[in-house]
Amino acid sequence: MTNFTSIHCGRRMLSTAASNADKSTIFWSGQVVFPNQVCEGAVEVNTSDGTILSCYPGQSKTEADQLAKRKFASFLDLGEKGCLSPGLFDVHVHISALGRDWEGYTSATQAAAAGGITTLIGMPLNSLPATTSPESFYLEKETAGNSDLYVDVGLWGGVVPGNCNSDALEDLLCSGVLGLKAFLSPLPPAAGYEAVSPKQLIQAAKICGQHDKPILVHSELMPEEELAQKLQLSFNMLGEHSYQAHLNSRPPEWEQRAVKVVCEAASYCHMHVVHLSDSGCLEMIRDAKNDQHKDLTVETCPHYLVLDSSIVQDADTRIKCFPPIRDPDNREVLWSAMESRLIDMVASDHSPCEPHMRCPETGSMKEAWGGLTGLQYQLQATWTEASRRGFSLLDMARWWSRNPSSLAGMSDIKGTIEPGKQADFCWWDPTFVGAPNAYSREYHRWTGDTYYASDSNQRGRVLGTWLRGEKVYDGESDQHLKVAGEFLEA
């Protein structure tokens, strides 16, 4: 079990807090997402340390109010219209405050809080320098520490060719990172990050296994020459604005090659496939998960579950990503894998950049920077399609809270509403239908290119977000109330 330390950052009050005289607060809601059931109930939170003292599934509002009076506790009636869920836990976010004027910690955690997300784990690339050494980790931690954090933040470290030797990787794993991230596909020079070979990934997995930490892998595998050739051929045939050209330039075979390598490495440590897009990988994943000698988890993203290539318009560079959004049949199989639990969790892969890098004026799918923004709207994006397909609030909590917290080694303190866990809550209305930007401003660093914000068919609305029992965001008034986030390190 990984042990954690928390660095307190930005404990600045933005509004009048509740009295500290109360020893506990009783939260009551007509729907509470407990680990194994959704029902009316109460949750008692220790106001001194923000942990859950007791849970009372099935308790009525009257009973909860009487309990609060007997305990001399505060009573918070959340009513019938919403549900109280564990705070969302996003394991795949690009925060680029160091060396780039992209998404900083303050705007990222504001957007997260407004979206019901209470923990973010940042990826090691896009910052300059990338988080591939203890020194760069400490720089990133210092940057976070000088920021107002509205939710908790941790970091993955990076595996690159320059640190694959034992000593360098050992030092990084001991610095405080929660695990490692690797690429098997070449990156553009502007990324400031390098891919590893399959042999180097296996080498890193052997070292990582000794530290009981995961390696997360961008699972596309192709030589740089093959990548360049495919890119040129696809766009020369269909034109630089064509989404089909982008799709053709990243064939599913590349994803399948990489997943095969990741499954082999799962014999040495916990391996994690990030942003799975190709359903053709699922048979390999099933075989690996059935092998008791392998440790493998898989995430996908809302854009692979909500969108498909028949929906994406040419020149709409807002939704260019790697791997690409594939065809409608592929999307259906991904949803089947969500039901069968071959896919374990959902993450945002929130990937901001300066607006001009998305080529909004030219609409060039070939030249635009890849990656979707929309950290603030992940709950709505996921729930809109999941609810239509009959998935439950328990499914949402498993995808967005329980399993991600386990990947990051924090399942002992986060991810579920039960005694002993931190009182990280998302209170939201799953029946609400409407455009998110109609009731909440967008808090991302760069605004206006988020696909989900103006969609009037989005289901779900965040009504409030609590971090360790402290309300950090009020969704009914669209106000952030407190800077209460901490930097989490292993």
N, C-alpha and C positions, 0 to 999 in steps of 0.2 A: 504494500500500500504506500503510495507516495504521500509524503508529508508536505504541508504547505505553510508558508509564511505570507502574511498580508502586510503590504506597505500602505499605510493610510495616506490618501491624497485628497487635498481640497475639501476639508470638512467645513466649508463655509456655508452658513445658513442663508437661504434665500427667502424664507418666510418664517413666520412664527411657528415653532414646534409645539407638539403636545407636551403636557406637563411630565416631567421626569419622576414625579412622585408615584405614578402608577407602576406597579411591579410587572404587570402584564396587560396585554390587550387581547380581548376575545373578538376575532373576526367571524362574522356569520354571513353566509350566502345561501341563496336558494339552490345553487349548484356549486359544489366543491369537487375538484378533480383530485381525489385521493389516489394512492397508487393502484388500487384494484377496482374502484367504483366511482361513479359520479352521482352525488346525491346532495340534498341539503345537509348542512352541517356547520360545525364551528371549529376554529383553529385558535389555540391559545399561544400567544407569542410573548417571550420574555423580552421586555423593553430594554433591559440593560445590555444584553449581548445579541439580540436579534435572532435568536434561535427559537424553534418551535418546541413548546413545552408539551402540549397534548393536542390530540385530534379527537373530534367527536362526530363521526359519521352518523347521519340520520337525526341529529339533534335539531329540534325546531327552534325558531327564532325566540319564542317565549322561554324555552328551556335554556338557551344560550344567554339570554339577558339575565335570568335568575342566577345562572352560574357565575356570570361576571359580578353580580352584586355580592354573592357569597365570598368570592375571592378578592373583593375590593379592586377589581380590574376594570379597565376601560372597556366599553362595548362599542364595536364598530359594525353597524348594520349595513351590509352591502346590498340588501334587497333581493328581489327575485329576478331582475331583468338580465343580470350578467352571470358569469361563472368565474370562480376563483381557481386559477390554474397555477402550477409551478411556473416561475419565470422562465422565459425561453433562454436557451443556452446556444449561442452561435459559435461553432468551432472553426469557421472559415470566413474571416473578414480581413480585408486589406486596409490597414491604417497606415498612411504614408506621411507622417508628420516630420520625419527626420530626413532632411536633404531634399524634400520635394514639397511644393505647396499644393498638396492634394487633400486627402481627408485626414484631419488631425484627430487627436483623442477627444477633444471637447465636442466637436460636431458629431463625431461617430457615436459617442456615448449618449449625446442628446437624442440622436435619431433612434438609437437602440431603445432608450427608455420610453420614447413615444411609441415604439413598436412592441412594447411588452417584453423586450429582451433585457435580461439582468446580468448576463455574463457574455463577454466577447473574448475570443482567442484570436490574436492577430497573427497573420502569416508573416514569414521572415523576409519576403522579397518586396520590392517597390520602395522600401526605405533605402536611403543611401547614408552609410553603408548598410547592406543587408545583414540580418541577424545570423551570422555564420561563425561568430567567435564570441568568447566571453566579453571582450571589450565592446563589441557592437551591441551585445545584449544589455550591458550596463548603460550605454548611451541611450538605447531605446527606453530602458526603465527610467532613466533620468528625465527624458522627454515626457513620458507619461506622468511622472511625479510632479512636473511643473505645469500640468494641465488640470483643468477641472474635469473630474471623472464623475459622471452621473450613474454609471454602472461599473461592475467589476471588469477588470481586464487582465489577461495573461498572454503569454507569447509562445509560439512554436519557434524552435531554432531551425536552421537550414543545413541540409546536407548538400555540399558542392564538391567538385573534384579536389579543391584545395584543402579540405578538412577531413577527407576520408581516412587519413591515417589514424591510428588508434589514439595517440596522445591528444591530437587536436579535437577529435570528436568526444573523447572522454571529458576534456575540459569544458566543452560546450554543454554537454549533458549535465555536468555538475554545477553549472552557473546559475540555474534557476528556470531554464526553459522546461515546458511541460511535455515536450516530445520534439520530433523532427519532421521537416517537410522536404521532399525531394521531387525533382522533375526528371522524367525520362525523355521529354521532348525538348528540342532546342528552343531557346528563347531569343527574342530580338536583343541586339546590343543595348538598347535603351533600358532594358529591364534591370540591368545590373546584377544578374544572377545566371548561374550556369547549371546545365543538366548533368546528371551522373549517368554512367553506363550501367547496364544490368549487373555487371561484376562488382562495381563500386556500391550499388544498392545492397547487394548481398553482404558485402563486407561491413557496411554500416549497420545492417540488420543484426549481425552477430554481436556487434558492440552494444547496440541499443537494447538488445534482449537482456544483457547483463544488468541494465539499469531499470528494467521493467517499465520502459516508456515506448510509446508507439512511433512508427514512421508513417506519415501521411504522404501519398504519392499522387502527383498529377500523372494520370495513366494514359499517355499517348507515347508511342515509341516509333521513331523513324529517324534515319540519318538526315543530317542537315541538307545534303544534296537532294535527297528524295523530297523533302519538304519544299525546297525552292522550286524544283521541277514541277511538282503537283500544283503549287500555287500559281506559277506562271501559265501552265497549260489550262487550268480551270478558268482563270479570269480572261485569258486571251480568247477563249471560245465563247464566253457568255457576257463579258463586259464587267467593268469594275464596280458597277452598282448591283450586280446580281447576287441575291442571297444564295441561289442554287450553286453559283460558282464557289462561294465561301464553303457551303456544305460539301461540295465535291472535293475541295482542297484539303479536307480533313476526314478521310474515309474511316469507317468503323474498324477496318482491319488494324489500324494503328492503335486504337484503344484496346483491341483484343490482344495484340502483341504485348502491350504493357501490363494488362491485367494478368496475363500468364506469368510474367516475371514477378509481379507482386504476390501472386498466390504461392509461388515457389519460395519467396522470401519469408512468407508467413510461417515457415517451419522454424525460424530463428527468433522472431519477435512479433509483437502485435503490429500487423500491417493494416493500413486503412486506405481504401480507394476514395479519393475526393471526387466530387462532382461527376458521378457516373452518368453518361449520356447514352451509351450504346447498349441496347438490350441483348445484343449478341454475346456479351460478356457474362451473362447470368448463369449459363451452364457451368462455366469454369468456377464461378463464385460459389455455386451450390456444392460442387465437388470439394472445394477447399473447406467450406464450412462444415461439411460432413466428415472431414478428416480430423480426428481428435488431436493430431500432432500439429495442426495449423491454427493460427489465431488471426482472424480476418474480420474486419467490419467495412461497411460501405455506406457512403452518403450520396445523395443526389441533391438537386436544387429545385426550388419552385419553378424556375423557368423551363426546366426539362419536363416537368409534370403539367404545367399550365399551357405551354406553347408547343407548337410543332411547325414544321417547315411550310405547311399549307397556310398558316396564319401570318408568318413573317413576310413583310413587304420588302421589295427591293429598295435599297438605299436607306432602310431604317437601321442605321448603325447603332442605335441604342441597345439593340439586342444581338449584336455580334458577340460571340463568346467562343472559348476553346475549352473542351470540345464543343462542336456546334449543336444547336437544337435540331433534332432529326425529324423523321417523318411521323405521320399520325399513328401508324401501326406500332412503331417503336415506342411511342408514348404510352399506348395501351398496355404494352408488355411491362413497361416500367411500373405502371400502377398495379399490375398483378404481382410484381415483385415487392411492392410496398405491403400488399395484403399478406403475402407468404413470408414476409420478414427477411427475404434475401437482402433487401435494402434496409439498413438499420436506422437511418436518421436523415434529416434534411438540414441543410446549411445554406447560407445566403450566397457565398462567394461574392460578397459586395466588393466591387472593383472600381473605385472612382479614379478619375484622371481629370486633367484640365479639359474644359469643354472642347477646345479646338482640336484636341487629339482624336475626337470621335468624327471629325470631318463632317460636321452638320451642313456646311455650305455645299460641299461637293457630293455628299452621300456615297463616298467611295467605300464599299465593303472591303475592298482589298487593302486600303491604307489605314482605315480606322483602327484605333486601339481597341482591343477586345476586352469584354467584361461588362456585366450589367451593374448598375447602381440600384439601390432600393432596400437598404438595410431596414428602413423604417416600416416597410410594408410586407415583410415576409410572412407574418401571421395571416394577414388577409389573403395574400396570394396563395398560400398553401390551403387555407380553410375553404376558400371559394370553390375549388375543384374537389377537395376531399369530401366536403359535406354533400356536394352533388352526387358523389359516388357512394355515399352511405358510410363513410368512415366516421369515427367517433371522437369525442373529446379525449378519451383515453389514448387513442391512436396519436392524436396531436401531441399529447404530453410525452408519449414514448419517443416520437420522432424528434421533438424540439427541446426536450428537457432531460428525460431520464438517460437515454442512450448517449447523447453528446456529453453530458457531465461524466459519464463513465469513461468515455474515450480520453478525456482530459485528466482522468485520475481523481475526480472530485465527487464521485458518487456518495462518499461518506458525508459530504456537507451540502451538496446541492442536487437539484434535479427532481425531487419529489416532495410532496407535502406530507411529512411524517415527523414524529418527534425526533429531536436531535439535529435536524437539518436547519440550515439558514432559512429564514422567512423571506425568501425571494418569490414574489407573487406577481402574476399578471391577472388583473381583473378585466374581463372583456365581455362584450355582448356578441355571441355567435349568431344571433338572428338578424343583426343589423345588415342592411344592404345599402351601399352608396359609395361614392368616390371618396377616398381618404383625404384628398386635398380640399374637400368641401367642409371638413370639420377640424382639420389640423394643418398647420403650416409644415413645410418640409424643412427638416433640420440638417440635412446633408450639407457638406461643404460646398459642393456644386449642385445647383438645383435645376430642375427643368428637363432632365433627360431620363427620368425614372418612368419606366413603362407603366407601372401599376397605379401611379398616383391619381390619375384622372379617370380611371375606369369606374363608371357608375355601377357596375355589376359586382364590385368587390363585396365579399361577405365578411363580417366581423369588424368590431370597433374596440380599440383599447380604451378602457375607462379609467384605469389607474395602474401604476407600477410601483411595487414596494421592493426595496433592497434591505435585507436583514431587518424587516419590520418597519422601515422608515419609508414613507411615501416620497418617491422622487419625481413622479410625474402624475399630474391630474389630467386625464383625457377629456373630462367633461368641460374644463375651462381651457384646455390646451396650454397648460403651464408646467414648467419644471419647478419643483419646490425645494429641492435640496441637492447639494453635491455630496454624495455619500459613497462613491465608488472607491475601490481599493485595487492596488496592483497585486496580483497573485503570482507567486513564484514557487517552484517546487523546492 
